[in-house]
Amino acid sequence: MTWEEALRRFEERCRGRGMSPRTVAGYLGEVSRFARWHEQSVGAPFDPAAATSLDLADYRRWLLDRGLKPATVNRALDALSAFFAWASSEGLAGANPAEGVRRVAEQRRAPRWLGRRELGAFVRAVQKHGSPRDMALVALMLHGGLRVSEACSLRVSDVEVRERSGLVRVRGKGSKYREVPLNVTARKALSEYLAIHPGGEWLFVSRKKSRLSARAAERAIAKYARLAGLEGVTPHALRHTFCKMLVDAGESLDRVAALAGHANLNTTARYTKPSLADLERAVDRLAWE
């Protein structure tokens, strides 16, 4: 089997396991980068069977010496571990050489979410400059916790809006499915948008009446953040804000995880950690000036 064929079959395996296209692309990129490094190190075409734990440890050190962050190095190791586990099962390699390589210790920071003032400024910018479509999009991320890819994949038939209740059917990462209730704010924004919806199966559409892409949605969020004078506001920051507001309101982690579509409660527990802004406010209270 050629290296190109092996890489293609590994890609098929990743897609078959329900990985998102972004994750699959990241895994392939990391495996290809290691293959190029290994070829240069040993002076021979890359052969998965020739890679050893020492090679993986040296590669880990090489990535760190290049100044890459621990999280980036660990993502590379995760990709290589998945690849070599598959290669071993296919008879292309012996034991997984990545198994014995230690991950790099990370300082886990709280996710970026919007404080009350930031949230107020951002929402005012959307209300002043945004369209009903963008108001509905922002409402689903802030009041439903949807990922931008999930929101852009919604069909009109996925949304139910009634006078006193409503829900949206979300098809999340890895072909997972969940139903998210809609509060009165989200229902109002969606009702106003649906009243002028241009038609078609997709809920959020572009000016050309095709499905709104995640990239276009990201650009819209960035525009409103800029108009509000804010930095670092992404669609995922809006999702983080949703989770943080629920945790601060006293909701249990299992409920937050169910609403956000988290498979692991450890992911949800990040919202109990103080953010950098929280820590800055804490030390500012000690200032003498």
ZIGIWO-V822616 format. One record per residue. N is the residue number from 1. RES is the residue in one letter. SS is DSSP state (H for helix, E for strand, L for the rest). BURIAL is # if it has 9 or more other C-alpha atoms within 8 Angstrom, else .. Layout:
BEGIN
n res ss burial
N RES SS BURIAL
N RES SS BURIAL
END
This chain:
BEGIN
n res ss burial
1 M L .
2 T L .
3 W H .
4 E H .
5 E H .
6 A H #
7 L H #
8 R H .
9 R H .
10 F H #
11 E H #
12 E H .
13 R H .
14 C H #
15 R H #
16 G H .
17 R L .
18 G L #
19 M L #
20 S L #
21 P H .
22 R H .
23 T H .
24 V H #
25 A H .
26 G H #
27 Y H #
28 L H #
29 G H .
30 E H #
31 V H #
32 S H .
33 R H .
34 F H #
35 A H #
36 R H #
37 W H #
38 H H #
39 E H #
40 Q H .
41 S H .
42 V H .
43 G L .
44 A L .
45 P L .
46 F L #
47 D L .
48 P H #
49 A H .
50 A H .
51 A L #
52 T L .
53 S H #
54 L H .
55 D H #
56 L H #
57 A H #
58 D H .
59 Y H #
60 R H #
61 R H .
62 W H .
63 L H #
64 L H #
65 D H .
66 R L .
67 G L .
68 L L #
69 K L .
70 P H #
71 A H .
72 T H .
73 V H #
74 N H #
75 R H .
76 A H #
77 L H #
78 D H .
79 A H #
80 L H #
81 S H #
82 A H .
83 F H #
84 F H #
85 A H #
86 W H #
87 A H #
88 S H #
89 S H .
90 E L .
91 G L .
92 L L #
93 A L #
94 G L .
95 A L .
96 N L #
97 P L #
98 A L #
99 E L .
100 G L .
101 V L #
102 R L .
103 R L .
104 V L .
105 A L .
106 E L .
107 Q L .
108 R L .
109 R L .
110 A L #
111 P L #
112 R L #
113 W L #
114 L L #
115 G L .
116 R H .
117 R H .
118 E H #
119 L H #
120 G H .
121 A H #
122 F H #
123 V H .
124 R H #
125 A H #
126 V H #
127 Q H #
128 K H .
129 H H .
130 G L #
131 S L .
132 P H #
133 R H #
134 D H #
135 M H #
136 A H #
137 L H #
138 V H #
139 A H #
140 L H #
141 M H #
142 L H #
143 H H #
144 G H #
145 G L #
146 L L #
147 R L #
148 V H #
149 S H .
150 E H #
151 A H #
152 C H #
153 S L #
154 L L #
155 R E #
156 V H .
157 S H .
158 D H #
159 V E #
160 E E .
161 V E #
162 R L .
163 E L .
164 R L .
165 S L #
166 G E #
167 L E #
168 V E #
169 R E #
170 V E #
171 R E #
172 G L #
173 K H .
174 G H .
175 S H .
176 K L .
177 Y E .
178 R E #
179 E E #
180 V E #
181 P E #
182 L L #
183 N L #
184 V H .
185 T H #
186 A H #
187 R H #
188 K H .
189 A H #
190 L H #
191 S H #
192 E H #
193 Y H #
194 L H .
195 A L .
196 I L .
197 H L .
198 P L .
199 G L .
200 G L .
201 E L .
202 W E #
203 L L #
204 F L #
205 V E #
206 S L #
207 R L .
208 K L .
209 K L .
210 S L .
211 R E #
212 L L #
213 S L .
214 A H #
215 R H .
216 A H .
217 A H #
218 E H #
219 R H .
220 A H #
221 I H #
222 A H #
223 K H .
224 Y H #
225 A H #
226 R H #
227 L H .
228 A L #
229 G L .
230 L L #
231 E L .
232 G L .
233 V L #
234 T L #
235 P H #
236 H H .
237 A H #
238 L H #
239 R H #
240 H H #
241 T H #
242 F H #
243 C H #
244 K H #
245 M H .
246 L H #
247 V H #
248 D H .
249 A L .
250 G L .
251 E L #
252 S L .
253 L H #
254 D H .
255 R H .
256 V H #
257 A H #
258 A H #
259 L H #
260 A H #
261 G L .
262 H L #
263 A L .
264 N L .
265 L H #
266 N H .
267 T H .
268 T H #
269 A H #
270 R H #
271 Y H #
272 T H .
273 K L .
274 P L #
275 S L #
276 L H .
277 A H .
278 D H .
279 L H #
280 E H .
281 R H .
282 A H .
283 V H .
284 D H .
285 R L .
286 L L .
287 A L .
288 W L .
289 E L .
END
